[in-house]
Amino acid sequence: MGYVRASLLTNLLISVVAIAIAPGTGQDVPDYLNPKLPIDRRVEDLVSRMTLQEKISQMVNSAPRIDRLGIPKYDWWNECLHGVARAGIATVFPQAIGMAASFDRQLVYQVATAISDEARAKHHEYARQHSGDIDRYYGLTFWTPNINIFRDPRWGRGQETYGEDPYLTGQMGIQFVKGLQGDDPRYLKVVATAKHYAVHSGPEPERHGFDAIVDDRDLFETYLPAFRDLVVKAHVASVMGAYNRVNGVPACANRRLLEEILRGQWGFDGYVVSDCGAIDDIYRSHKYARTPQEAAALAVKAGCDLECGTAYGTLLHAVEAGLISEADIDLAVKRLLTARMRLGMFDPPELVPYARISFSVNDCPRHDALARKMAQESIVLLKNTGILPLRKDLRSIAVIGPN
């Protein structure tokens, strides 16, 4: 049936149909449930009906149900780096570093399109079975792609990236985002998330307390071009803040990164989510704030709308202490609800074209063939002058170079 609980949805749809057929007859439906209205008006209406505590409850990745408004439970955490993760049978494509080695933008777009088909099918099947409530790994908000620059081969997560080249990373990332988010003029297919913003390329064991010192030339020539490409050219709907500090300021509370550059210079109009536990790091590891309330207030006011973690649970106390205003909370919640509206989560399923994707698309023969082709294209031999294959009786090999 979709997202709003079945009995409520039925009644509301009747009202919507009545408005469409006979406006002014006394039938009424809340603006936020009227798909004929602009999204910004619907979001304003919904937020105006919410208490401060309800607003704050929607700013964490595991957002609870609000029955009186017909808002189902929703977990924002999902992954699809090279296939839909942790949600049953799915097509497994080559890892991101392998896909980048193909240098084939169109093929990467096809892979992302297949992944988003499977994501939508899994999501709607789960929603039908759970009265609209969505648990972790069944939502439509994906924390993908990872467009950090793979500068050091010792970085354990480097295989998640598209490599060391900012231009190639941007080109691959653009196509992956477009394939995930779809091309419908009204609805997002899924939400893609450009991560981890910014200057995050290891060292992995120190990421929760590491201060990445970077000059502006390296920042704008190496670490930020791919993020700019995804925002300006692919219109990515979400960005994830990194764990580390950047020039002394935690990435998820960094006004220069989030407000001046991301929203100001690049015109980003989506929402920002923290990496998991990154807000807690602001006071625990970085010692940039003294308490969870201070850390949460700093992050929200800097432009981090959604937290994966626990610190945002203290935002009510932060408001009461004067660390942050309800208007700051409203802005973050509006960005989050806008994303859910753009995914069709408050509309009848028949209005959302992606809701019609069959569950049978998961791991189907067509996607298997695409995965095989992507794997074949990821194998790159620059030149073979006859040295390969090596002789079987070769007893030693010298590997020379800085890595």
ZISULPE-V630644 format. One record per residue. PHI is phi in whole degrees, 0 to 359 (NA if undefined). OMEGA is omega in radians with two decimals (* if undefined). BURIAL is # if it has 16 or more other C-alpha atoms within 10 Angstrom, else .. Layout:
# ZISULPE-V630644
phi={PHI & PHI}
omega={OMEGA & OMEGA}
burial={BURIAL & BURIAL}
This chain:
# ZISULPE-V630644
phi={NA & 114 & 248 & 289 & 304 & 304 & 295 & 294 & 299 & 301 & 296 & 292 & 296 & 300 & 294 & 298 & 297 & 298 & 296 & 296 & 275 & 223 & 297 & 82 & 269 & 102 & 292 & 217 & 212 & 303 & 305 & 291 & 256 & 261 & 293 & 282 & 271 & 299 & 298 & 297 & 292 & 295 & 294 & 303 & 296 & 294 & 296 & 295 & 269 & 264 & 284 & 301 & 296 & 294 & 299 & 299 & 297 & 269 & 260 & 242 & 298 & 260 & 273 & 284 & 291 & 239 & 299 & 294 & 253 & 70 & 267 & 283 & 297 & 213 & 255 & 282 & 277 & 209 & 223 & 205 & 304 & 215 & 136 & 294 & 265 & 61 & 221 & 89 & 299 & 206 & 286 & 257 & 264 & 301 & 301 & 305 & 297 & 288 & 298 & 297 & 294 & 287 & 56 & 246 & 295 & 295 & 292 & 298 & 299 & 296 & 298 & 295 & 296 & 297 & 298 & 290 & 300 & 294 & 297 & 297 & 297 & 297 & 300 & 290 & 297 & 293 & 299 & 297 & 276 & 231 & 52 & 92 & 289 & 238 & 264 & 304 & 77 & 236 & 276 & 247 & 249 & 256 & 271 & 207 & 261 & 271 & 247 & 294 & 269 & 276 & 275 & 235 & 295 & 276 & 286 & 296 & 260 & 301 & 293 & 283 & 264 & 263 & 114 & 265 & 261 & 299 & 292 & 299 & 300 & 296 & 295 & 294 & 297 & 303 & 293 & 294 & 296 & 298 & 293 & 288 & 277 & 80 & 234 & 289 & 291 & 251 & 246 & 281 & 289 & 217 & 266 & 264 & 229 & 278 & 222 & 254 & 271 & 209 & 57 & 246 & 216 & 88 & 288 & 301 & 295 & 254 & 299 & 283 & 228 & 284 & 252 & 276 & 270 & 216 & 276 & 296 & 297 & 293 & 300 & 272 & 260 & 247 & 271 & 259 & 305 & 294 & 297 & 298 & 302 & 291 & 284 & 280 & 260 & 251 & 55 & 303 & 273 & 211 & 226 & 256 & 283 & 275 & 286 & 288 & 278 & 234 & 52 & 96 & 244 & 307 & 302 & 278 & 230 & 262 & 299 & 297 & 291 & 276 & 264 & 291 & 272 & 298 & 273 & 285 & 284 & 262 & 74 & 297 & 237 & 266 & 243 & 249 & 241 & 279 & 294 & 288 & 91 & 293 & 287 & 300 & 299 & 302 & 256 & 280 & 257 & 282 & 57 & 275 & 227 & 267 & 224 & 301 & 298 & 294 & 298 & 297 & 296 & 301 & 294 & 297 & 292 & 280 & 119 & 267 & 273 & 231 & 246 & 264 & 154 & 235 & 296 & 293 & 295 & 264 & 296 & 299 & 294 & 295 & 295 & 297 & 274 & 80 & 281 & 203 & 259 & 295 & 297 & 296 & 297 & 303 & 299 & 295 & 295 & 298 & 297 & 291 & 290 & 299 & 298 & 293 & 295 & 293 & 276 & 85 & 286 & 243 & 243 & 302 & 305 & 293 & 274 & 258 & 301 & 286 & 288 & 266 & 291 & 287 & 297 & 292 & 291 & 295 & 53 & 279 & 304 & 296 & 288 & 299 & 295 & 294 & 297 & 295 & 297 & 297 & 297 & 297 & 285 & 282 & 273 & 237 & 244 & 295 & 199 & 231 & 266 & 106 & 286 & 257 & 286 & 294 & 296 & 293 & 268 & 293 & 262 & 209 & 228 & 261 & 249 & 239 & 147 & 292 & 258}
omega={-3.11 & -2.91 & 3.10 & -3.04 & -2.86 & -3.06 & 3.12 & -3.12 & -3.14 & -3.13 & -3.11 & 3.13 & 3.09 & -3.14 & 3.13 & 3.12 & 3.14 & 3.11 & -3.10 & -3.06 & -3.01 & 3.14 & 3.13 & -3.10 & 3.13 & 3.07 & -3.09 & 3.07 & 3.12 & -3.13 & -3.04 & 3.11 & -3.13 & -3.08 & 3.12 & -3.07 & 3.07 & -3.07 & -3.11 & 3.09 & 3.13 & 3.13 & 3.10 & -3.13 & -3.11 & -3.13 & -3.14 & -3.13 & -3.03 & 3.01 & 3.11 & -3.14 & 3.11 & 3.11 & -3.12 & -3.12 & -3.12 & -3.07 & 3.07 & -2.99 & 3.08 & -3.04 & -3.06 & 3.08 & 2.97 & -3.00 & -3.02 & 3.10 & 3.14 & 3.12 & -3.12 & 3.03 & 3.13 & 3.03 & -3.04 & -3.01 & 2.98 & -3.05 & 3.08 & -3.06 & 3.07 & -3.09 & -3.14 & -2.99 & 2.84 & -3.11 & 3.10 & -3.08 & 3.10 & 3.06 & 3.12 & 3.12 & 3.09 & 3.11 & -3.05 & -3.11 & 3.07 & 3.11 & 3.12 & -3.13 & 3.09 & -3.06 & -3.06 & -3.07 & -3.11 & 3.14 & 3.07 & 3.08 & 3.12 & 3.10 & -3.14 & 3.09 & 3.10 & 3.13 & -3.12 & 3.01 & -3.13 & 3.13 & 3.13 & -3.12 & 3.12 & -3.10 & -3.07 & 3.08 & 3.13 & 3.13 & 3.13 & -3.08 & -3.04 & 3.05 & 3.07 & 3.12 & -3.08 & 3.10 & -3.10 & 3.10 & 3.06 & 3.12 & -3.10 & -3.13 & -2.98 & 3.13 & -3.06 & 0.19 & 3.02 & -3.09 & 3.00 & -3.09 & -3.06 & -3.04 & -3.03 & -3.07 & 3.10 & -3.14 & -3.01 & -3.11 & -3.11 & -3.13 & 3.10 & -3.04 & 3.08 & 3.03 & -3.01 & -3.03 & -3.11 & -3.12 & 3.13 & 3.12 & 3.11 & -3.12 & 3.10 & -3.11 & 3.11 & -3.10 & 3.13 & 3.11 & 3.14 & 3.12 & 3.11 & -2.97 & 3.06 & -3.07 & 3.11 & -3.09 & -3.07 & -2.99 & 2.93 & 3.06 & 2.90 & 3.03 & 2.99 & -3.11 & 3.08 & -3.08 & -0.11 & -2.98 & 0.11 & -3.14 & -3.12 & 3.09 & -3.07 & -0.01 & -3.00 & -3.10 & -3.08 & -2.97 & -3.08 & 3.13 & -3.03 & 3.05 & 3.14 & 3.12 & -3.04 & 3.08 & -3.03 & 3.14 & 3.13 & 3.14 & -3.02 & 3.11 & -3.06 & -2.91 & -3.05 & -3.06 & -3.12 & 3.10 & 3.11 & 3.12 & -3.08 & 3.12 & -2.99 & -3.03 & -3.11 & 3.13 & 3.12 & -3.00 & -3.08 & 3.07 & 3.11 & 3.08 & -3.07 & 3.09 & -2.93 & 2.91 & 3.01 & -3.09 & 3.01 & -3.06 & 3.12 & -3.05 & -3.09 & 3.05 & -3.00 & -3.09 & -3.13 & -3.14 & -2.97 & -3.08 & -3.04 & -3.06 & -3.03 & -3.08 & -3.07 & -3.07 & -3.03 & 3.10 & 3.13 & -3.10 & 3.12 & -3.14 & 3.12 & 3.10 & 3.09 & 2.88 & -2.97 & -3.12 & -3.06 & 3.12 & 3.05 & 3.13 & -3.08 & 3.12 & -3.08 & -3.02 & -3.11 & -3.10 & -3.13 & 3.04 & -3.08 & -3.02 & 3.04 & 3.14 & 3.13 & 3.14 & 3.14 & -3.13 & 3.12 & -3.08 & -3.11 & -3.12 & 3.08 & 3.08 & 3.07 & -2.94 & -3.00 & 3.12 & 2.84 & -3.05 & -3.01 & -3.00 & -3.11 & 3.03 & 3.13 & -3.05 & 3.09 & 3.09 & 3.12 & 3.08 & -3.14 & -3.14 & 3.12 & -3.14 & -3.08 & -3.12 & 3.07 & 3.09 & 3.07 & 3.10 & -3.12 & -3.11 & 3.14 & -3.11 & 3.11 & 3.11 & -3.13 & -3.12 & 3.05 & 3.11 & -3.13 & 3.07 & -3.12 & 3.06 & 3.12 & -3.02 & 3.11 & -3.09 & 3.04 & -3.09 & -3.09 & 3.08 & -3.05 & -3.04 & -3.09 & 3.11 & -3.10 & 3.14 & -3.05 & 3.10 & -3.12 & 3.13 & -3.11 & 3.11 & -3.14 & -3.12 & 3.14 & 3.12 & 3.06 & 3.14 & 3.11 & 3.11 & 3.12 & 3.13 & 3.13 & 3.11 & 3.13 & -3.10 & -3.14 & -3.11 & -3.04 & 2.99 & -3.03 & -3.13 & 3.09 & -3.12 & 3.13 & -3.13 & 3.09 & -0.07 & 3.13 & 3.09 & -3.12 & -3.12 & 3.09 & -2.98 & 3.14 & 3.14 & 3.06 & 3.07 & -2.97 & 3.09 & -3.05 & -3.11 & *}
burial={# & # & # & # & # & . & . & . & # & . & . & # & # & . & # & # & . & # & # & . & . & . & . & . & . & . & . & . & . & . & # & # & # & # & # & . & . & . & # & . & . & # & # & # & . & # & # & . & . & . & . & # & . & # & # & # & # & # & # & # & # & # & # & # & # & . & . & . & . & # & # & # & # & # & # & # & # & # & # & # & # & # & # & # & # & . & . & . & . & # & # & # & # & # & # & # & # & # & # & # & # & # & # & # & # & . & # & # & # & # & # & # & # & # & # & # & # & # & # & # & # & # & # & # & # & # & # & # & . & . & # & # & # & # & # & . & # & # & # & # & # & # & # & # & # & # & # & # & # & # & . & . & . & . & . & . & . & # & . & # & # & # & # & # & . & # & # & # & # & # & # & # & # & # & # & # & # & # & # & # & # & # & . & . & . & . & # & # & # & # & # & # & # & # & # & # & # & # & # & # & # & # & # & . & . & . & # & # & # & # & # & # & . & . & . & . & . & . & . & . & . & # & # & # & # & # & # & # & # & # & # & # & . & # & # & # & # & # & # & # & # & # & # & # & # & # & . & . & # & # & # & # & # & # & # & . & # & # & # & . & . & # & # & . & . & . & . & # & . & # & # & # & # & # & # & # & . & # & # & # & # & # & # & # & # & # & . & # & # & . & # & # & # & # & # & # & # & # & # & # & # & # & # & # & # & # & # & # & # & # & # & # & # & # & # & # & # & # & # & . & . & . & # & # & # & # & . & # & # & # & . & # & # & # & # & # & # & # & # & # & # & # & # & # & # & # & # & # & # & . & . & # & . & # & # & . & . & . & # & . & # & # & # & . & . & . & # & # & . & # & # & . & . & # & # & . & # & # & . & . & . & . & . & . & . & . & . & . & . & . & . & . & . & . & . & . & . & . & . & . & . & . & .}
